[in-house]
């Protein structure tokens, strides 16, 4: 598995972006990647990862002007990525439960359970994208944190059961931020 990967059960991996909490209400959205944007998404994610890495170094340096400039570039990167996806299929309003599972014997993961409407929407979304190479964009506060593909084995049924699992090798900082976001999600 690739570092900072995220998956929906039985799917290939995609990278996760470092989160920052900037608003009191947490927004979670699952979005369909637009047709024909597969190559562009890879390029935009690479740019984003480079900016995130640079931001980490800049925070250590304390150079506020450079931090602000890089943060502006990150915002533009997030906006460019967002344009590669359709409007949300389901949101935090469809989530009945969300938590971070960091059991010692398993890969750290975020477990999201949907209400009946969300479960149907998630099944339809994964059925539509199964085997296409396009991804399910998982956005947290308008930032893509995961973009897994859906295995072709779900082309007939989609992923059923009303639960999504996002797994990965999250850093300690990402784990802390994700846990905080999920607490906010449960509070809203």
Secondary structure, 3 states (H helix, E strand, C coil): CCCCEECCCCCCCEECCCCCCCCCCCCEEEEEECCCCHHHHHHHHHHHHHHHHHHHHHHHHCCHHHHHHHHHHHHHHHHHHHCCEEEEEEEHHHEEEEEEECCCCCCCEEEEEECHHHHHHHHHHHHHHCCCCCEEEEEECCEEEEEEECCHHHCCCCCCCCEEEEECCCCHHHHHHHHHHHHHHHHC
